[in-house]
Amino acid sequence: MILLSSIIKTFESKFLDQYPGQILPSHRRALAAMKVCRTPKSPRLRAGCSQCEHTMTVPHSCGHRNCPHCQHFESQQWLERQLQKRVPAEYFLLTFTLPAELRVLAWRHQRLLYALMIQCVWETVRTFSQNDKQLQGIPGAIAVLHTHSRRLDYHPHVHLVMPAAAMDAVKRLWRTKGGKTRKNKNKKPYLFSHKALAAVFRAKLLDAITDEGLSLPARYPETWVVDCKSVGAGEKALVYLGRYLYRGVIQEKDIVTCKDGKVTFRYRNSKTKQWEFRTVSGANFLWLILQHVLPKGFRRARNFGFLHPNRKRLIRLLQLLVGLDPGRTLALIKKRPLLACPCCGAKMTIIETRLQPLFIFSTPGKT
């Protein structure tokens, strides 16, 4: 397997020379972190065996949310939190895509435009839910911002995992829709019209951008794209979103070759479901990775409505009333592997962290 850290070491200088005006401080921090992740140059931690006297030191992970090595545990924790809030309803995956004509504006004002996209997506589905004859209430949703296509091009869009349910706070009623009934078992689950969602989202986002004092491009499409499809109980959709939440936009197993100054990686075509390959220069590959580094402190995933973290008691009450046990799904999630002693196999505990790297290179001319 080709490591991302090795690609950074090979092409970092060419990348810095080729993209001097496009590199942001957040890109440099990500580059520096991922370059030394779990290498002899990274800080180390010391662990001791709980049964024998064996101790060992291992390199720290960099902890950067774009590193393919790191934050597996954080990704698992996020997925567990979402699965614990499952409700008895049909789930839908909605995808709101920003048109290509607005992507330059989004790149120049990333923090603002990304936040506006997420907020306008929520306001759109909340409006539809309140006006829907079957729901008539406040929905719940899990929103995740993605900025990449499968080919790793810049392609901002928001995924929304949403149960077809709503809470009427005034009448204290729980309403659902979209499920199959005995009268029509072959009827496909339905939430909202994707064309109507796209039209309302377009209007809300354009108004929000104008209200912030930004200039819209001279031309942009009249028709935008929103996809809305049923995903059953929602587990697979949440696993898909959690895969790219903390661990970057590419897995190292998908980096096929690195030779002759070029990098080849694979991706699965969303329409044909077949693997395809893309070959770019090493510097361009690093840019494809780093352009998706989010502004510092920006939250990619957010919960709204009755799925907000402060509604845990309500969710638990619903689960008890309908006999839904989220623990059954949680049991399928793999546990975080423990650090085992190489001598006796017992659990090892961390004694010290942030120790100096094994190899400290001195500056030329100094001792």
DAVEN-V373217 format. One record per helix or strand. SS is the DSSP state (A for helix, B for strand). FROM is the first residue (numbers start at 1). LEN is the number of residues. Records with the same first field share a line. If there is no record, write none. Layout:
BEGIN
SS: FROM-LEN + FROM-LEN
END
This chain:
BEGIN
A: 4-15 + 25-11 + 72-12 + 100-9 + 110-22 + 194-18 + 235-9 + 252-3 + 282-9 + 309-14 + 327-4
B: 44-6 + 55-5 + 91-7 + 138-1 + 140-9 + 154-10 + 165-4 + 173-4 + 226-5 + 255-5 + 262-7 + 275-7 + 301-5 + 340-1 + 347-9
END
